[in-house]
Amino acid sequence: MRFWLAPQRTVWLNTPVRWLSDALALHPTSRVLDIGCGYGGVLIYLRRKVGITEPMDGLDCSQLMVERGREEIRSRGLQDAIRLRQGVATALPYPDASRDVVLCTYVIKHLSDPLLRHMLLEVRRVLKPGGSLCLWEAGPSRYAFMQVWNMKLLRRDWESPVRLRTMEELRCLLVEAGFTGIRPYGNGLYYYYPPLPRVGFIVQTPVTKPALE
């Protein structure tokens, strides 16, 4: 994991990161949060590419990953630029309307539908009006033997169940959570195993936020 999640290999594990700066119109003052940040490789990559000057935040449920990420960030002298903390996606420890962009990669397969709905409402809460959420995840294979094989690999060493959703299933959950401007993202060729389809979207919060249910 240290090898694959290092910043220099971020574009291999998270191929769509290469186009994020343009797709999200990132600029130096963007306030960015990465849910499931791991070692912080995506944040380090974006800071270097975009030159983001605002502090960037990363959240991961694993305290070990957060500690390793902090070591990596300190080694690069970025401890004031990138802040990692332990926490869960369903209870984001950030103020309302405080982020321009939220990223979430390879996280939602570990969430049941009720937990994912809760996470999406939390993301809406911390995003500013008109802010963007970008997420992608592995999707189900249309080939039964590949689906069985890949699910076995994805479930290794995880206590939680794995739930792979189709594009339509994920789109419905995003609409239900009140997101707008829904457009597919991160569905092309990936450099990294498993050879499963990827599902992903970039969505926005309404400019005028309706009351959350």
N, C-alpha and C positions, 0 to 999 in steps of 0.2 A: 504493500500500500504506500509506503514511503516513496518507493520508486515511481509508481504510476501517478501519485497525487502531487509530485513535485511540480512547481510552476512551469518548468521548461517542458513538461509533458502534458500540460493542461489541454492543449489543442488536440492531443491524441485521445484522451479520455472524454473530453467535452468538445467535440469538433465544432459545434455551432458557435462557440466562443469567438471564433475568428471573425464573424460578421456582426457581433453584438453591438459594437460601437456605432455602426451605421444603422442597424435595425432599430436600435433604441434611441438614436440621436444623442448618445452620451456626450457630455461636455465636462470641462474641468470642475464645475460646481455641482454636478449631479450627486445626490445623496443616495448611495447604493447599499442594499442589504442582500446578502447571500445566505439563503436558508439551506442547511446541509453543506456548509462551506468546507468541511474536511480540513486539509492543511492550509486553506486560504489561497490555493493556486489560482483560481479564477479571479479573485480580487487583486492579487499581485500582477497578474497578466493585464487586467484592465487598467490598473493604475499606470503601468508602464506604457501601454498603448495609447491611452486617452490623456494621460497626465492629470488625472483627477486630484484636485487639491483638498476637497472636503474629506473628512474622515469617513472611511468605508467600514461597514460592519459585517461580521460573519457570525452565524449561529450554527452550532452542531450539537446533536444529542450526546455525543461521545466526549467525555472529559479528556480522554487520552488523545483524541484527534485534535482537540482544542489546544492542549499543551504542546503537542508536536508542531501544530501550526504557529503557535506563538514563538517557538524556538526558531522556526524558519523565518518568520517576520523579523525577529530581533537580529538574526544573522544578516539581514539585508538593511538594517537600520530603518525599518518602516513601522516601528511600534507605535509611533504617534499618528501614522496614516491609516493603519488597518487594525481594527479592534475585534478580537474574537472572544466569544463567550459561549458557555454551555447553556443549552436550553432546548425547548421542544417547539415544533412548528405550530402546535395548536394553542400556545400561550406565549406569543411573541413579547419579549420584555422591552418594548419600544413604545414611545408615545404615539398618540393618534396623529395621522397626517404629517408624518415626519420623514418620509422617504419618497424620492422620485421614482426609484426603480427597485423592484424586488426580483431576485433570481432564485430559482429552485430547480436543481438538476439531480436526477436519480434519487429522489426522495419519496415521491408519492406512491411508489409501488409497495411501500411498507405501511401505508395508511389504508384503513377500511374506508368505505364511502362516507360514513358519518364523521370520521376523523378528518378526511380530506375536506368535507364541507366546512368543518370548523376551522381548518387551516386557511381556507380561501377567504372566509369572513375575517379572520385575523389579518390576512394580507391586505384586504380592502381597508381595514381599520388603520393600518400604519402607513398606507400609501396616501399621498396628497391627491386631491381631485385632479383627474387627468393623468395620474401616475401610471406606470406600466409594470405588469408582472410578466416575466418570461420564464417558462418552465418547459422541460422536456424529460422524457422517460422512455424506457424500453416498452414496446407494445407486444401484443400477442402475435405469434407466428401463424400463418395460414397452413403450415405443414405440421401435422400432429406430432411426428417424431422429433422435429426440431423444438416444438413447444415443450414436450416432455423433457428433453435433454437440457434445454436452457433453464427451465424452471428448477430443475435439480441443482444446477450451478448457482442460480440466483438465491436459492433458499439455504445454501450452505452457510453455517455459522450465524444464521439469523434466527432469533427466537420468534419474531413476528411473522405472520403470514405474508406471502407475496401476492399482490393483486395487479395484474397487467391489464390496462384499459385500452380500448380502441379510441381512435380519434373522436368518434361520435359520442362515446361515453364521457370522455373528458370534456368535450365541448358542452355537453348538457350540464355537467357540474359547474362549469365556468359561468354559463348563462344563469343557472339557478342562483349562483352567488352574487349576481348583479354586475358582472363585468361586461364591458362593451368593446367595440372595435376589435373583435376577435379575428385573428389571422394566424394561419398555420406557420410554424417555425421549427427548424431543427428536424425536418423529416427526410433529409437527403442522406447521402453517403456518410457513414461514420468510419473512422479509422480503427475503432476499438471494438473488441468482442464484448458481448455476444452478438451473433449475426441475426438479431431480431429487428423487426421494424422499430422505428422510434416514433413516438407521438409527442407533439409539442405545440405550444401556441404562445403568441404575444398578445396580451389583452390589456385593457385600460379600465381604470375606475371612471365612473361618470364625472364630468366636470362639476356638476352639482350633485352631491351625494344624497341618495335617498336614505331613509332611516334603515339601519341594519335590523334584520329580524333575528 
